[in-house]
Amino acid sequence: FSFYSGQICTAPTRVLVHRSRQGELIAMLAAYAEALTVGDPSDRATVVGPVISAAHRDRVEAYVELGRKEGA
């Protein structure tokens, strides 16, 4: 379950892209995120399971809020 439970260190916090391709990248990332199945890590259909702690949850929620403030 470790791949699907947020326990790996391959989750980037930044993406660099040329301005001319910014819209294309945003559309691709949004489509990818919308297709992810969030849920019980014991369900094979789940791609994103729970995070490790309340502190990590707070950090994730802060990133989401920052994205919203920046127009995501």
N, C-alpha and C positions, 0 to 999 in steps of 0.2 A: 503493500500500500504506500510505501514511501514516495514513489514518484507522483502519486495523486494526492498527497496530503500536505503539500507545501513544505516538505522537509529537504528539498534540494537547493543547491546554491546557484542555480542557473536562471534565476528570475531577475532580468535586468531592471534597473530603475530609471535608465535613460536610453534614448534612442537618438542617434544622429542621422539626419537625412538632409539632402540638399533642398533648399526652399522650393525649387521647381517641382519636387516630388512629394512635398509635405502632404497635400490633400490626398494623394493616392495612398500614401502610407497610413494616414489616419483612417481612411475608409477600409483598408485591408485589416488594420488592427481592430477596428470596431466590429467588423464582420466576424473576425476570429473570436473575439471576446463574447459576442452574442451567441455563438455556437457552442460555447463551453457549457457542460453540464455540471452544475454545482449541487453537491449533496453528500449522502452517506458514503464514506470511503470504502465500505464493504460492498457497495453496489458497483458492478463492473462498468456501468454506464456513466458513473461519476468521473469527471476529470479534475474538478477542484473540490477538495475536501476541506475540513476545518483547519484553522491556523493553530499554531502551537500554544499561544497564550493570549491573555487579554491585552497585554502590552503590544503584541504583534498585531492583533485585531485593530487596536487603536491606531497603529502606524499605517495599516492598510486603509482604514477609513480616512485618515488625514490625507493620504495620497489621492483618494477618490474626491474628497472635498476640494483639494487644490486643483485637480483637473477640472472640476466643475467651474471653479472661480476663473480659471484660465480659458474657459470656453469649450471644454470637451463635452 
